[in-house]
Amino acid sequence: MFYSRNIGLITEAEQKKICNGSILIAGVGGMGGVAAEVLVRMGLGKIKICDHDTFEESNFNRQLHSNTQTIGRAKVEVLKEELLKINPNLKIESYTEGVTKENIHQLLDDVQIVINGMDKMYYSLILERTAREKGLTIVDAWLTPYASVFVMTPNSPHWEEFMDLPTNGVPLDQITEELCRKAVEKEIEYTFSHFTPYQIIDRSLVNGIANDKRVRPSLAPVVWLSGILMANEAVKVLTGQPHTDHAGIFYNQYEHQTTKGNINIKKILKAS
């Protein structure tokens, strides 16, 4: 068993739950690609991966398996090849069209957990709203200069509710680009209320990102740490261990500090 060195830190029974587990990872570039590899190396039995994108040179700074040999290739196809090299018996399904309203039920069929590695609000809403309808647990990480992870169980608030996003309660076919932009701004207000992110990133750059006018910068340590944390929380959910909640955990990799999501979220957002 290639995962035999897990035993001792997790039990045989917990390992069996991982081997019987089934997870969808939507978006397998930076965080999602790392999460997928960690999960497979831990012995995950079935994985679904979806992403519409192909590798390009700008991915080299942070995305696993992006290199001069994979430029122009579909990310899911490259990742599928690499994951099967780790475990040839892995049950894996890959989807090159990404998340759509047409394929979302197929993507979520026969999975226990959803990991959201996407960075677009509208497609995240398609994914996560449908996952909640199906009673699935969602693991996510949000825009911040620090590593982070959030776990939303079927019984916990979703981030649309928790942050009172302007998209909350609005049917998908009525959600506009402007609503998505305002939702991203509010999400940033929450995540950036932890630690001191504006000492790291310029406020005008963040505004440009929120308005989809600037490319989102990404550093490998933040991306990889977040992907690892996402995989770690997913494994804890599979094995019935205590895990973080919908308010999230933030890790300041500069000063090696962690903090739980601020429970006074509505007060923070109204004051901003």
C-alpha positions as CSV (number, residue, x, y, z in Angstrom):
1,M,0.0,0.0,0.0
2,F,1.6,3.3,-1.1
3,Y,-0.2,5.1,1.8
4,S,1.1,2.7,4.5
5,R,3.2,5.4,6.1
6,N,-0.1,7.3,6.9
7,I,-0.9,4.6,9.5
8,G,0.0,5.6,13.0
9,L,-1.0,9.2,12.4
10,I,-4.4,8.1,11.2
11,T,-6.0,4.7,12.0
12,E,-6.7,1.9,9.7
13,A,-10.4,2.7,10.0
14,E,-9.8,6.3,9.1
15,Q,-7.6,5.3,6.1
16,K,-10.4,3.0,4.9
17,K,-12.8,6.0,5.0
18,I,-10.4,8.0,2.9
19,C,-10.0,5.1,0.4
20,N,-13.8,4.9,0.1
21,G,-14.1,8.7,-0.2
22,S,-15.3,10.6,-3.3
23,I,-14.5,14.3,-3.8
24,L,-15.1,16.8,-6.6
25,I,-12.5,19.5,-7.1
26,A,-13.7,22.4,-9.3
27,G,-10.8,24.4,-10.6
28,V,-7.5,22.5,-10.6
29,G,-5.0,25.3,-11.2
30,G,-3.3,26.6,-8.1
31,M,-5.1,25.6,-4.9
32,G,-7.2,22.9,-6.5
33,G,-4.3,21.2,-8.2
34,V,-2.4,21.0,-4.9
35,A,-5.5,19.8,-3.0
36,A,-6.0,17.1,-5.6
37,E,-2.5,15.8,-5.4
38,V,-2.4,15.8,-1.6
39,L,-5.7,13.9,-1.4
40,V,-4.6,11.2,-3.9
41,R,-1.3,10.8,-2.0
42,M,-3.3,10.2,1.1
43,G,-5.2,7.4,-0.6
44,L,-8.5,9.0,-1.8
45,G,-10.3,6.4,-3.8
46,K,-12.4,8.5,-6.2
47,I,-11.8,12.0,-7.5
48,K,-13.6,14.2,-10.0
49,I,-11.8,17.2,-11.5
50,C,-13.1,19.9,-13.7
51,D,-11.5,23.0,-15.2
52,H,-12.0,24.7,-18.6
53,D,-8.5,26.1,-18.7
54,T,-5.2,25.1,-20.3
55,F,-1.7,25.7,-18.9
56,E,0.2,28.8,-19.9
57,E,3.5,30.3,-18.9
58,S,2.0,32.6,-16.3
59,N,1.0,29.5,-14.3
60,F,4.6,28.5,-13.7
61,N,5.0,30.5,-10.5
62,R,2.4,28.5,-8.5
63,Q,0.6,25.6,-10.4
64,L,1.7,22.0,-10.1
65,H,2.6,20.3,-13.4
66,S,2.7,23.6,-15.3
67,N,5.9,23.6,-17.3
68,T,7.3,24.0,-20.8
69,Q,6.0,20.5,-21.7
70,T,2.4,21.2,-20.6
71,I,1.8,24.7,-22.1
72,G,-1.5,24.6,-24.1
73,R,-2.7,21.3,-22.6
74,A,-5.9,21.0,-20.6
75,K,-5.2,21.2,-16.9
76,V,-7.5,18.4,-16.1
77,E,-5.9,16.0,-18.6
78,V,-2.4,16.7,-17.4
79,L,-3.5,16.3,-13.8
80,K,-5.3,13.1,-14.6
81,E,-2.1,11.6,-16.1
82,E,0.0,12.7,-13.1
83,L,-2.5,11.4,-10.5
84,L,-2.8,8.0,-12.2
85,K,1.0,7.8,-12.0
86,I,0.7,8.0,-8.2
87,N,-2.2,5.5,-8.0
88,P,-3.1,3.6,-11.1
89,N,-6.2,2.2,-9.4
90,L,-7.6,5.7,-8.7
91,K,-11.1,6.2,-9.9
92,I,-10.9,9.6,-11.7
93,E,-13.3,11.5,-13.9
94,S,-12.1,14.7,-15.7
95,Y,-14.3,17.4,-17.3
96,T,-12.7,20.0,-19.6
97,E,-15.7,22.2,-19.7
98,G,-15.6,23.4,-16.1
99,V,-18.7,24.1,-14.0
100,T,-21.8,25.0,-15.9
101,K,-25.5,25.0,-15.2
102,E,-25.9,22.1,-17.6
103,N,-23.3,19.8,-16.1
104,I,-23.4,20.6,-12.4
105,H,-25.7,17.7,-11.4
106,Q,-23.4,15.3,-13.2
107,L,-20.4,16.8,-11.5
108,L,-21.9,16.4,-8.1
109,D,-23.3,12.9,-8.6
110,D,-21.8,10.3,-6.2
111,V,-19.5,12.7,-4.3
112,Q,-19.3,13.4,-0.6
113,I,-17.4,16.7,-0.5
114,V,-16.9,19.6,-2.9
115,I,-13.6,21.6,-3.0
116,N,-13.9,24.9,-4.7
117,G,-10.7,26.0,-6.4
118,M,-12.3,28.5,-8.7
119,D,-12.0,32.3,-8.4
120,K,-15.1,33.4,-10.3
121,M,-18.1,34.3,-8.2
122,Y,-20.9,33.3,-10.6
123,Y,-19.6,29.8,-11.2
124,S,-18.8,29.4,-7.5
125,L,-22.5,30.1,-6.9
126,I,-23.6,27.5,-9.4
127,L,-21.3,25.0,-7.7
128,E,-22.0,25.7,-4.1
129,R,-25.7,26.4,-4.2
130,T,-26.3,23.1,-6.0
131,A,-24.0,21.3,-3.6
132,R,-26.0,22.7,-0.6
133,E,-29.2,21.5,-2.3
134,K,-27.7,18.0,-2.4
135,G,-26.6,18.2,1.3
136,L,-22.8,18.2,0.5
137,T,-20.0,19.7,2.5
138,I,-18.1,22.4,0.8
139,V,-14.4,23.3,1.4
140,D,-13.3,26.7,0.1
141,A,-10.5,29.3,0.3
142,W,-11.0,33.0,-0.5
143,L,-9.1,36.0,-1.8
144,T,-6.5,37.1,0.8
145,P,-2.7,37.5,0.9
146,Y,-2.8,34.8,3.6
147,A,-3.5,31.1,3.4
148,S,-7.1,30.3,4.4
149,V,-9.7,27.5,4.5
150,F,-13.4,27.4,5.2
151,V,-15.7,24.4,5.7
152,M,-19.4,24.7,5.2
153,T,-21.4,21.7,6.2
154,P,-25.1,21.1,5.2
155,N,-26.1,22.6,8.6
156,S,-23.8,25.6,8.7
157,P,-24.4,29.0,7.0
158,H,-23.1,29.5,3.5
159,W,-20.9,32.5,2.8
160,E,-23.7,34.2,0.9
161,E,-25.7,34.1,4.1
162,F,-22.9,34.6,6.6
163,M,-21.6,37.7,4.8
164,D,-25.0,38.8,3.6
165,L,-23.8,39.0,0.0
166,P,-26.0,40.9,-2.5
167,T,-26.4,37.7,-4.4
168,N,-28.1,36.0,-1.5
169,G,-31.6,34.8,-2.4
170,V,-31.3,36.0,-6.0
171,P,-32.0,33.3,-8.6
172,L,-29.0,32.4,-10.7
173,D,-30.6,33.6,-14.0
174,Q,-31.0,37.1,-12.4
175,I,-27.4,37.5,-11.1
176,T,-25.6,40.1,-13.1
177,E,-21.9,40.9,-13.4
178,E,-22.5,44.0,-11.2
179,L,-24.0,41.8,-8.5
180,C,-21.0,39.5,-8.7
181,R,-18.6,42.4,-8.5
182,K,-20.4,43.8,-5.3
183,A,-20.4,40.3,-3.8
184,V,-16.6,40.0,-4.4
185,E,-16.1,43.4,-2.7
186,K,-18.0,42.3,0.3
187,E,-16.1,39.0,0.5
188,I,-12.8,40.9,0.4
189,E,-14.0,43.2,3.2
190,Y,-14.4,40.0,5.3
191,T,-11.2,38.2,4.5
192,F,-9.2,41.4,4.6
193,S,-10.5,42.2,8.1
194,H,-8.0,39.5,9.4
195,F,-4.4,40.4,10.1
196,T,-3.0,43.4,8.2
197,P,-3.2,42.6,4.5
198,Y,-2.8,46.1,3.2
199,Q,0.8,46.0,4.5
200,I,1.3,43.4,1.9
201,I,-0.9,44.4,-1.1
202,D,-1.8,47.8,-2.3
203,R,-5.4,48.9,-1.8
204,S,-5.8,50.2,-5.4
205,L,-4.6,46.8,-6.7
206,V,-7.3,45.0,-4.6
207,N,-9.9,47.4,-5.9
208,G,-8.8,46.6,-9.5
209,I,-9.1,42.9,-8.8
210,A,-12.6,43.3,-7.3
211,N,-13.6,45.2,-10.4
212,D,-12.0,42.5,-12.7
213,K,-9.7,45.1,-14.1
214,R,-6.5,43.7,-12.7
215,V,-5.0,40.2,-12.7
216,R,-5.0,38.6,-9.3
217,P,-1.4,38.2,-8.1
218,S,-0.6,34.8,-6.5
219,L,2.5,33.6,-4.6
220,A,3.2,29.8,-4.5
221,P,3.4,29.6,-0.6
222,V,-0.1,31.1,-0.2
223,V,-1.6,29.0,-3.0
224,W,0.1,25.8,-1.9
225,L,-0.6,26.3,1.8
226,S,-4.3,27.0,1.0
227,G,-4.5,23.9,-1.2
228,I,-2.9,21.7,1.5
229,L,-5.3,23.1,4.1
230,M,-8.3,22.4,1.9
231,A,-7.2,18.8,1.4
232,N,-6.5,18.5,5.2
233,E,-10.0,19.7,6.1
234,A,-11.6,17.4,3.5
235,V,-9.8,14.4,5.0
236,K,-11.0,15.5,8.5
237,V,-14.6,15.6,7.2
238,L,-14.2,12.2,5.6
239,T,-12.8,10.6,8.7
240,G,-15.2,12.3,11.1
241,Q,-12.5,14.5,12.8
242,P,-13.1,18.0,14.1
243,H,-12.6,20.6,11.4
244,T,-12.8,24.3,10.9
245,D,-16.2,26.0,10.2
246,H,-17.8,28.4,7.8
247,A,-16.1,31.4,9.4
248,G,-12.7,29.9,8.4
249,I,-9.1,29.8,9.5
250,F,-6.5,32.3,8.4
251,Y,-2.8,31.6,8.5
252,N,-0.3,34.5,8.5
253,Q,2.7,32.8,6.9
254,Y,4.8,35.9,7.4
255,E,4.6,35.9,11.3
256,H,3.4,32.3,11.7
257,Q,0.1,33.2,13.3
258,T,-3.4,31.7,12.9
259,T,-6.7,33.2,13.7
260,K,-10.3,32.0,13.4
261,G,-12.7,34.0,11.3
262,N,-14.2,37.0,13.1
263,I,-17.6,36.1,14.4
264,N,-18.6,39.8,14.4
265,I,-18.8,39.8,10.7
266,K,-22.0,41.8,10.3
267,K,-20.6,44.5,12.5
268,I,-17.3,44.6,10.5
269,L,-19.1,44.8,7.1
270,K,-21.5,47.5,8.2
271,A,-18.7,49.6,9.6
272,S,-16.6,49.4,6.4
